[in-house]
Amino acid sequence: MPRRWANEVELAALILARANAGKRVTLSADTALFVGLKLITASAKPTAAEVAFMICDSKCERPCYPCQGKANAIVRAYGQRAG
């Protein structure tokens, strides 16, 4: 059976529309694998504080203002996990 979605945005829209309508969502094995991998990688995104520590050349004890600003921009661009 050919897939009914062209990209991940379209897949998300289809899932959300069915869920909002109170309908069941049934995924093929391939689509379930894709969604599962996306969920795992989404939860692996670093927080802004973690990014600030990664990019700080001075290795500050607490994230310095310039690095925190850069980190905030990075996590806004790529999404941020809670915490």
N, C-alpha and C positions, 0 to 999 in steps of 0.2 A: 504494500500500500504506500503510495507516495506521501511524503509529509505535507502537511497543510499550512506550513509557515515558511517564509523565505529567509527570515533572520531572527535573532534572539529578541529584538524589540517586538516583532510581530507575534512570536510565540508568547511572550509575556502578556501582550494585549489580549490574545485569545484565552489564556489561562485566567487572567483577571476578569474578563467579561463573563466567562462561565461561572467563576466563583461568585461574582457580584449578583448573578442571576440565581444563585443557589443551586447550580447544576454541578454534577460530578465532572471531574477532569480525569480522563484516562490517557495515560502516556504509553507510547510504544517503548520497547526496551531501549532503543537508540536515543529517543527523546528523554527518557528517564535518566539515562547515563549522562547526557548533556546537561540536564537540569541539576543533577546531583553534583557534577564537577563544578558547575557555576556556583552552587551554594557553598561548597567547600572552599573555593578560592575567595568568595566574597567575605567569608568570615576570617580569612587569613590576612586581610588588609590591615596595615599598621595604623595606630592612632596618631594624632598630630604630635603628641609628646614623643612617641617612638621615632617618628620621622625627624623631629628636631634633633634628637640625640644622634641619629644616623648622619645628618648633614653638618653637624657642628664641628668645625675644624679645631676649635679651642678646647673641645671636650669639657665643656662647662658642667658643673655639678647639677645645675638646673638649666633647662633650656633658656638660652639667652634670647633677648627680644628679636634680633634680626633672624635668627634661625627659627624661632617660633612663628614669625610672620611668613617665612618661606614655607615652613611645614604646613601651615594653615592653607596656603594657596595650593600646595600639592594635594592634600587630602580632599579639598573642595573639588579639584579637577578630576580626581580618580575615585572619589567616594571614600567614606570613612566608616570604620567599624566603631560601634559604641564602646566606650570605656577608655 
